Amino acid sequence: MSRAIIVTCVVVASFTVVSLAHAAFVSTATGGAQSVTSASLSPASALGGSCNSGTASLHWTATPSTFADGYEILRGTASGGPYTHLASVSGRTTVTYNDSTIGSSGSKYYVVKATKGNWRSASTSQVRVFGC
């Protein structure tokens, strides 16, 4: 004898009705359209140098980037580098530097980078100055 068992399940769902008639939404955004500007820091150009009485005199054309705040001067002992930091000069319109530590023998190779805070441009072409 077999018995059949029938199970009946009843599911009751409960919903709460919320009226949005009294809801208020407030925007705290101010202002209008926002714009983002980006720029690159252009290097100085036309780096030149000469030697006179134990001092290398460097000169260059200022970067066209009006937001630049100065230049970093780097020096190496081999053509193509590596270069090490020699000095920093302030002001976008400062376009000269005198290196009195060049020594009297060998050649030194210089490059200049425009700066803005911690940003650095690409290097100028190098210039070779003979020991004075």
C-alpha positions as a Markdown table, in Angstrom:
| # | Residue | x | y | z |
|---|---|---|---|---|
| 1 | Met | 0.0 | 0.0 | 0.0 |
| 2 | Ser | 1.5 | 3.3 | -0.9 |
| 3 | Arg | 0.6 | 6.6 | 0.6 |
| 4 | Ala | 0.8 | 10.0 | -1.2 |
| 5 | Ile | 1.7 | 13.0 | 0.8 |
| 6 | Ile | 0.6 | 16.3 | -0.4 |
| 7 | Val | 2.3 | 19.4 | 1.0 |
| 8 | Thr | 0.8 | 22.8 | 0.4 |
| 9 | Cys | 2.9 | 25.9 | 0.9 |
| 10 | Val | 1.4 | 29.4 | 1.2 |
| 11 | Val | 3.6 | 32.4 | 1.0 |
| 12 | Val | 2.3 | 35.7 | 2.2 |
| 13 | Ala | 4.1 | 38.8 | 1.1 |
| 14 | Ser | 3.8 | 42.0 | 3.1 |
| 15 | Phe | 4.4 | 45.4 | 1.5 |
| 16 | Thr | 4.6 | 48.8 | 3.0 |
| 17 | Val | 3.3 | 51.6 | 0.9 |
| 18 | Val | 5.3 | 54.9 | 1.4 |
| 19 | Ser | 4.0 | 58.1 | 0.0 |
| 20 | Leu | 6.5 | 60.3 | -1.7 |
| 21 | Ala | 4.2 | 63.2 | -1.9 |
| 22 | His | 6.0 | 64.8 | 1.0 |
| 23 | Ala | 9.6 | 64.0 | 0.0 |
| 24 | Ala | 12.0 | 66.8 | -0.8 |
| 25 | Phe | 15.3 | 66.7 | -2.6 |
| 26 | Val | 17.9 | 69.4 | -2.2 |
| 27 | Ser | 20.9 | 69.8 | -4.4 |
| 28 | Thr | 24.1 | 71.1 | -2.7 |
| 29 | Ala | 26.0 | 71.5 | -6.0 |
| 30 | Thr | 27.1 | 75.0 | -6.8 |
| 31 | Gly | 28.7 | 76.7 | -9.7 |
| 32 | Gly | 28.3 | 75.8 | -13.3 |
| 33 | Ala | 30.4 | 73.9 | -15.8 |
| 34 | Gln | 33.9 | 73.0 | -14.8 |
| 35 | Ser | 36.9 | 72.9 | -17.1 |
| 36 | Val | 40.2 | 71.2 | -16.9 |
| 37 | Thr | 43.3 | 72.6 | -18.5 |
| 38 | Ser | 46.5 | 70.6 | -19.1 |
| 39 | Ala | 49.8 | 71.8 | -20.4 |
| 40 | Ser | 53.3 | 70.5 | -20.9 |
| 41 | Leu | 56.4 | 72.2 | -19.7 |
| 42 | Ser | 58.5 | 73.1 | -22.8 |
| 43 | Pro | 62.2 | 73.1 | -22.5 |
| 44 | Ala | 64.5 | 76.1 | -23.0 |
| 45 | Ser | 66.4 | 76.2 | -26.3 |
| 46 | Ala | 69.6 | 77.3 | -28.0 |
| 47 | Leu | 71.9 | 76.4 | -25.1 |
| 48 | Gly | 75.3 | 77.9 | -25.6 |
| 49 | Gly | 78.5 | 78.2 | -23.5 |
| 50 | Ser | 81.9 | 79.6 | -23.4 |
| 51 | Cys | 84.9 | 79.6 | -21.0 |
| 52 | Asn | 86.7 | 82.6 | -19.6 |
| 53 | Ser | 89.2 | 82.7 | -16.7 |
| 54 | Gly | 88.1 | 79.4 | -15.1 |
| 55 | Thr | 84.4 | 80.0 | -15.4 |
| 56 | Ala | 81.9 | 78.4 | -17.9 |
| 57 | Ser | 79.3 | 80.9 | -18.9 |
| 58 | Leu | 76.0 | 79.3 | -20.1 |
| 59 | His | 73.2 | 81.1 | -21.8 |
| 60 | Trp | 69.9 | 79.9 | -23.4 |
| 61 | Thr | 66.6 | 81.0 | -24.8 |
| 62 | Ala | 63.8 | 81.0 | -22.2 |
| 63 | Thr | 61.1 | 78.4 | -22.3 |
| 64 | Pro | 57.8 | 79.5 | -24.0 |
| 65 | Ser | 55.9 | 78.0 | -21.0 |
| 66 | Thr | 54.9 | 81.1 | -19.2 |
| 67 | Phe | 54.1 | 79.2 | -16.0 |
| 68 | Ala | 57.7 | 77.9 | -15.6 |
| 69 | Asp | 59.4 | 79.1 | -12.4 |
| 70 | Gly | 63.1 | 78.5 | -13.2 |
| 71 | Tyr | 65.7 | 76.1 | -14.6 |
| 72 | Glu | 67.8 | 73.2 | -13.5 |
| 73 | Ile | 71.4 | 73.1 | -14.8 |
| 74 | Leu | 73.0 | 69.7 | -15.2 |
| 75 | Arg | 76.6 | 68.8 | -15.9 |
| 76 | Gly | 78.3 | 65.6 | -17.1 |
| 77 | Thr | 81.9 | 64.6 | -18.0 |
| 78 | Ala | 80.9 | 62.5 | -21.1 |
| 79 | Ser | 79.0 | 63.4 | -24.2 |
| 80 | Gly | 75.4 | 62.3 | -23.8 |
| 81 | Gly | 75.6 | 62.0 | -20.0 |
| 82 | Pro | 75.0 | 60.9 | -17.4 |
| 83 | Tyr | 74.3 | 64.4 | -16.1 |
| 84 | Thr | 74.2 | 65.4 | -12.4 |
| 85 | His | 72.4 | 68.3 | -10.8 |
| 86 | Leu | 74.7 | 71.3 | -10.7 |
| 87 | Ala | 72.4 | 74.2 | -9.8 |
| 88 | Ser | 68.9 | 75.7 | -10.0 |
| 89 | Val | 68.1 | 79.2 | -11.0 |
| 90 | Ser | 64.8 | 81.0 | -10.3 |
| 91 | Gly | 62.7 | 82.9 | -12.8 |
| 92 | Arg | 61.5 | 82.0 | -16.2 |
| 93 | Thr | 63.4 | 85.0 | -17.7 |
| 94 | Thr | 66.7 | 84.0 | -16.1 |
| 95 | Val | 68.7 | 82.8 | -19.0 |
| 96 | Thr | 72.3 | 82.6 | -17.8 |
| 97 | Tyr | 74.4 | 80.7 | -15.4 |
| 98 | Asn | 78.1 | 80.8 | -14.5 |
| 99 | Asp | 79.9 | 77.7 | -13.4 |
| 100 | Ser | 83.1 | 78.5 | -11.6 |
| 101 | Thr | 83.7 | 74.9 | -10.6 |
| 102 | Ile | 84.5 | 73.7 | -14.1 |
| 103 | Gly | 88.2 | 73.2 | -13.4 |
| 104 | Ser | 91.1 | 73.6 | -15.8 |
| 105 | Ser | 91.2 | 70.4 | -17.7 |
| 106 | Gly | 88.9 | 68.2 | -19.8 |
| 107 | Ser | 85.5 | 69.0 | -21.2 |
| 108 | Lys | 82.2 | 69.4 | -19.4 |
| 109 | Tyr | 78.8 | 68.8 | -21.0 |
| 110 | Tyr | 75.8 | 70.8 | -19.9 |
| 111 | Val | 72.0 | 70.6 | -20.4 |
| 112 | Val | 69.2 | 72.8 | -19.0 |
| 113 | Lys | 65.7 | 71.8 | -18.0 |
| 114 | Ala | 62.8 | 74.2 | -17.3 |
| 115 | Thr | 61.1 | 73.8 | -14.0 |
| 116 | Lys | 57.7 | 74.3 | -12.3 |
| 117 | Gly | 57.7 | 73.1 | -8.7 |
| 118 | Asn | 58.7 | 69.5 | -8.9 |
| 119 | Trp | 58.1 | 69.2 | -12.7 |
| 120 | Arg | 61.0 | 69.1 | -15.1 |
| 121 | Ser | 60.9 | 69.6 | -18.9 |
| 122 | Ala | 62.9 | 67.6 | -21.4 |
| 123 | Ser | 66.6 | 68.7 | -21.6 |
| 124 | Thr | 68.0 | 71.2 | -24.0 |
| 125 | Ser | 70.5 | 69.9 | -26.5 |
| 126 | Gln | 73.9 | 69.6 | -24.7 |
| 127 | Val | 76.7 | 72.1 | -25.0 |
| 128 | Arg | 80.4 | 71.2 | -24.6 |
| 129 | Val | 82.6 | 73.6 | -22.7 |
| 130 | Phe | 86.4 | 72.9 | -22.6 |
| 131 | Gly | 88.2 | 73.2 | -19.3 |
| 132 | Cys | 89.4 | 76.8 | -18.7 |
